[in-house]
Amino acid sequence: MASGVRVKIEIGFQGGQVIGTFVTQESADQLERALHEDGPRVVVLDTDEGPYHVVVPEVAYLRRFNRSSHVGFTAA
């Protein structure tokens, strides 16, 4: 993937399993498009842990976190 921008997503599957990971922005866009359109049955996500093959019809929900959503400390 061309862009180095990573976004955090959470994917819930039918049956209750949930995974959270950081993916390229392009991977997140591709999965989102596949869920909204009659897209591919399987989407390969480029994650920090390696490729995830997601079977789109098994996805119950996709949550995409904003860039500002992070845990940390700030100076007072």
Contact map, one row per residue, 1 for C-alpha under 8 A:
1111000000000000000000010100000000000000000000000000000000000000000000000000
1111000000000000000000000000000000000000000000000000000000000000000000000000
1111100000000000000000011100000000000000000000000000000000000000000000000000
1111110000000000000000010000000000000000000000000000000000000000000000000000
0011111000000000000000011000000000000000000000000000000000000000000000000000
0001111100000000000001111000000000000000000000000000000000000000000000000000
0000111110000000000001111001000000000000000000000000000000000001111000000000
0000011111000000000111100000000000000000000000000000000000000001110000000000
0000001111100000000111100001000000000000000000000000000000000111100000000000
0000000111110000011110000000000000000000000000000000000000000111000000000000
0000000011111000011100000000000000000000000000000000000000111110000000000000
0000000001111101111000000000000000000000000000000000000000111100000000000000
0000000000111111110000000000000000000000000000000000000001111000000000000000
0000000000011111100000000000000000000000000000000000000001110000000000000000
0000000000001111100000000000000000000000000000000000000000000000000000000000
0000000000011111110000000000000000000000000000000000000000000000000000000000
0000000000011111111000000000000000000000000000000000000000000000000000000000
0000000001111001111100000000000000000000000000000000000000000000000000000000
0000000001110000111110000000000000000000000000000000000000000000000000000000
0000000111100000011111000000000000000000000000000000000000000000000000000000
0000000111000000001111100000000000000000000000110000000000000000000000000000
0000011110000000000111110000000000000000000000110000000000000000000000000000
0000011110000000000011111011000000000000000011110000000000000000000000000000
1011111000000000000001111111000000000000000011100000000000000000000000000000
0010111000000000000000111111100000000000000000000000000000000000000000000000
1010000000000000000000011111110000000000000000000000000000000000000000000000
0000000000000000000000111111111000000000000111000000000000000000000000000000
0000001010000000000000111111111100000000000010000000000000000001000000000000
0000000000000000000000001111111110000000000000000000000000000000000000000000
0000000000000000000000000111111111000000001000000000000000000000000000000000
0000000000000000000000000011111111100000001010000000000100000000000000000000
0000000000000000000000000001111111110000000000000000000000000100000000000000
0000000000000000000000000000111111111010000000000000000000000000000000000000
0000000000000000000000000000011111111111101000000000000100000000000000000000
0000000000000000000000000000001111111110000000000000000100000000000000000000
0000000000000000000000000000000111111110000000000000000000000000000000000000
0000000000000000000000000000000011111110000000000000000000000000000000000000
0000000000000000000000000000000001111111000000000000000000000000000000000000
0000000000000000000000000000000011111111100000000000000000000000000000000000
0000000000000000000000000000000001000111111000000000000100000000000000000000
0000000000000000000000000000000001000011111000000000001110000000000000000000
0000000000000000000000000000000000000001111100000000111100000000000000000000
0000000000000000000000000000011001000001111110000000111100000000000000000000
0000000000000000000000000010000000000000011111000011110000000000000000000000
0000000000000000000000110011001000000000001111100011110000000000000000000000
0000000000000000000000110010000000000000000111110111000000000000000000000000
0000000000000000000011110000000000000000000011111111000000000000000000000000
0000000000000000000011100000000000000000000001111100000000000000000000000000
0000000000000000000000000000000000000000000000111110000000000000000000000000
0000000000000000000000000000000000000000000001111111000000000000000000000000
0000000000000000000000000000000000000000000111101111100000000000000000000000
0000000000000000000000000000000000000000000111100111110000000000000000000000
0000000000000000000000000000000000000000011110000011111000000000000000000000
0000000000000000000000000000000000000000011110000001111100100000000000000000
0000000000000000000000000000000000000000111000000000111111100000000000000000
0000000000000000000000000000001001100001111000000000011111100000000000000000
0000000000000000000000000000000000000000100000000000001111100000000000000000
0000000000001100000000000000000000000000000000000000001111110000000000000000
0000000000111100000000000000000000000000000000000000011111111100000000000000
0000000000111100000000000000000000000000000000000000000001111100000000000000
0000000000111000000000000000000000000000000000000000000000111110000000000000
0000000011110000000000000000000100000000000000000000000000111111000000000000
0000000011100000000000000000000000000000000000000000000000001111100000000000
0000001111000000000000000001000000000000000000000000000000000111110000000000
0000001110000000000000000000000000000000000000000000000000000011111010000000
0000001100000000000000000000000000000000000000000000000000000001111110000000
0000001000000000000000000000000000000000000000000000000000000000111111000000
0000000000000000000000000000000000000000000000000000000000000000011111000000
0000000000000000000000000000000000000000000000000000000000000000111111100000
0000000000000000000000000000000000000000000000000000000000000000001111110000
0000000000000000000000000000000000000000000000000000000000000000000011111000
0000000000000000000000000000000000000000000000000000000000000000000001111100
0000000000000000000000000000000000000000000000000000000000000000000000111110
0000000000000000000000000000000000000000000000000000000000000000000000011111
0000000000000000000000000000000000000000000000000000000000000000000000001111
0000000000000000000000000000000000000000000000000000000000000000000000000111
